[in-house]
């Protein structure tokens, strides 16, 4: 079973508790930054272990990448803490633990919306994005995500967000050349995280990602 460390990242906005599973892979190694959904906000890291991927990580024999899962306080949103998340990743990279060119961001529901927005605000920062059951904020414009490989999972019976809304964004990203893999579970509802993060092809997809540029072409200096 993986060992999940319980840590706290101290920031000017207050403490940010997080779970960390360290890989035994050679350093520096890839890292997956996971953003949870609205139900798991609070001050109890055990809340994160009710769902995938934290629950799957805890049950696994080990990972070929580092896994970082912060927890938001009540009523907070992920974009509000974007600088804190990035500083946490940077600190791990500075220690030689994390390969900064192989950091991916993933999220479920509220966390997926946050992942879209943070990736759009910081183009070229991540090697890939995984979104499960999450809306795409209007501020996450396709052009700000140019070149970012994306893996999307959605339920056809999601009563919180119609699949058509996600598919329109998938099409916009593909039209500008983004590599996008989209999985629709026709009978799936909003709560498909366990199924999505257990997808047998996902780990290989994560490990194959590497950031190739610091900024997308239309923002290059």
C-alpha positions in Angstrom: 0.0 0.0 0.0 1.2 3.5 -0.8 2.2 5.7 2.1 0.3 9.0 2.0 2.0 11.8 3.9 -0.2 14.4 5.6 1.5 17.8 5.3 0.6 21.5 5.4 1.9 24.1 3.1 2.0 27.5 4.8 1.0 30.5 2.7 0.1 34.1 3.1 -3.6 33.1 2.6 -3.5 30.6 5.4 -2.5 26.9 5.6 -3.1 24.5 2.8 -3.2 20.9 4.0 -2.3 18.3 1.4 -1.7 14.6 0.9 1.5 13.5 -0.7 2.4 10.1 -2.1 6.1 9.9 -3.1 7.2 7.6 -5.9 10.2 5.4 -5.7 11.0 6.1 -9.4 14.3 7.8 -10.2 14.5 11.5 -9.3 13.3 13.9 -10.6 10.0 12.2 -11.4 6.7 13.2 -12.8 4.0 14.6 -10.5 0.2 14.7 -10.6 -1.5 17.7 -8.9 -5.1 16.6 -8.1 -7.9 19.1 -7.2 -10.9 17.7 -5.4 -14.6 18.5 -5.8 -16.8 20.8 -3.7 -17.9 18.1 -1.2 -14.3 17.6 0.1 -13.6 21.2 1.2 -12.8 21.6 4.9 -10.1 20.7 7.4 -10.1 16.9 7.3 -7.8 15.2 4.8 -9.7 12.0 5.3 -12.5 13.5 3.2 -10.3 13.2 0.1 -9.9 9.4 0.7 -13.6 8.7 0.0 -13.1 9.0 -3.8 -10.6 8.4 -6.6 -7.9 9.2 -7.2 -6.7 9.7 -3.5 -8.5 6.4 -2.5 -6.9 4.5 -5.4 -3.5 5.9 -4.5 -3.8 4.9 -0.9 -4.8 1.3 -2.0 -2.0 1.0 -4.6 1.3 -0.8 -4.2 3.1 2.3 -5.4 3.1 4.9 -8.1 5.6 5.8 -10.9 4.9 9.5 -10.2 4.4 11.7 -7.2 0.8 12.4 -6.2 -0.1 15.8 -4.6 -3.7 16.4 -3.3 -4.3 19.7 -1.5 -7.5 20.5 0.4 -9.4 23.7 0.1 -11.1 25.3 3.1 -14.9 25.7 3.1 -16.3 28.1 0.5 -12.9 28.6 -1.2 -12.2 28.0 -4.9 -9.1 26.6 -6.6 -8.3 29.7 -8.7 -8.1 31.7 -5.5 -5.3 29.4 -4.3 -3.5 29.0 -7.7 -0.4 30.8 -6.5 -0.2 28.6 -3.4 -0.5 25.4 -5.5 2.2 26.5 -7.9 4.5 27.5 -5.1 4.0 24.1 -3.5 4.9 22.3 -6.8 7.9 24.6 -7.3 9.2 23.8 -3.8 9.1 20.1 -4.5 10.8 20.7 -7.9 13.5 22.8 -6.2 14.2 19.9 -3.9 15.0 17.7 -6.9 12.0 15.5 -6.2 9.7 16.6 -9.0 10.6 17.1 -12.7 9.1 20.5 -13.5 8.6 19.5 -17.2 6.4 16.6 -16.2 3.9 18.1 -13.9 0.2 17.4 -14.7 -2.9 18.9 -13.3 -6.1 16.9 -12.8 -9.5 17.6 -11.2 -13.0 16.3 -10.5 -16.1 18.6 -10.7 -15.1 21.8 -8.9 -11.5 20.7 -9.2 -11.8 20.1 -12.9 -13.2 23.6 -13.4 -10.2 24.9 -11.3 -7.7 22.8 -13.3 -9.0 24.3 -16.6 -8.8 27.9 -15.3 -5.4 27.5 -13.6 -3.9 25.9 -16.8 -5.3 28.7 -18.9 -3.9 31.4 -16.6 -0.5 29.8 -16.6 0.0 28.6 -20.2 2.9 26.3 -20.7 3.1 25.5 -17.0 1.7 21.9 -17.2 2.5 18.9 -19.3 -1.1 17.8 -19.4 -4.6 18.1 -17.9 -7.1 15.5 -16.8 -10.7 16.8 -16.3 -13.5 14.6 -14.9 -17.1 15.8 -14.7 -16.1 19.4 -14.7 -17.4 22.5 -16.5 -15.0 24.6 -18.5 -15.0 28.2 -17.2 -15.5 31.0 -19.8 -12.1 32.3 -18.7 -10.4 29.1 -19.8 -10.2 30.1 -23.5 -9.1 27.5 -26.0 -6.3 29.8 -27.3 -4.9 30.0 -23.8 -4.6 26.2 -23.7 -3.0 25.9 -27.1 -0.7 22.8 -27.3 -1.8 21.4 -23.9 -2.6 17.6 -24.1 -5.9 17.0 -22.4 -7.7 13.8 -21.2 -11.4 14.3 -20.5 -14.0 12.0 -18.9 -17.7 12.8 -18.7 -21.0 11.0 -17.9 -23.7 11.0 -20.5 -26.3 11.2 -17.7 -24.5 14.0 -15.7 -27.4 16.1 -14.4 -25.0 18.9 -13.4 -23.4 19.5 -16.8 -24.7 18.2 -20.2 -22.1 16.3 -22.2 -22.8 18.6 -25.1 -21.2 21.5 -23.3 -18.0 19.6 -22.8 -18.0 18.2 -26.3 -18.1 21.8 -27.7 -14.9 22.6 -25.9 -13.3 19.3 -27.0 -14.0 20.3 -30.6 -12.6 23.8 -30.1 -9.4 22.4 -28.7 -9.0 19.9 -31.5 -9.6 22.5 -34.2 -6.6 24.4 -32.9 -4.4 21.3 -32.7 -4.6 20.3 -29.1 -4.1 16.5 -28.5 -7.5 15.7 -26.8 -8.6 12.2 -25.6 -12.3 12.2 -24.7 -14.1 9.4 -22.9 -17.9 9.5 -22.6 -19.6 7.0 -20.3 -23.1 7.1 -21.8 -24.8 5.8 -18.6 -22.5 7.6 -16.2 -23.7 10.3 -13.9 -21.7 13.1 -12.3 -19.8 10.8 -10.0 -17.6 8.8 -12.3 -14.3 9.6 -10.7 -13.6 6.1 -9.5 -14.2 4.7 -13.0 -12.3 7.5 -14.8 -9.1 7.5 -12.6 -9.0 3.7 -12.8 -9.0 3.7 -16.6 -6.2 1.3 -17.5 -4.8 3.6 -20.2 -4.6 6.7 -18.0 -1.3 6.0 -16.2 0.5 5.4 -19.5 -0.9 8.7 -20.8 0.2 10.5 -17.7 3.8 9.1 -17.9 4.1 9.9 -21.6 3.5 13.7 -21.1 6.3 16.1 -21.1 6.1 19.9 -21.4 7.8 21.0 -24.6 7.6 24.8 -24.3 7.2 27.4 -21.6 4.6 29.3 -23.5 2.2 28.5 -26.3 3.2 29.8 -29.8 0.8 32.8 -29.7 2.4 34.1 -26.5 6.0 33.5 -27.2 8.2 36.5 -26.8 
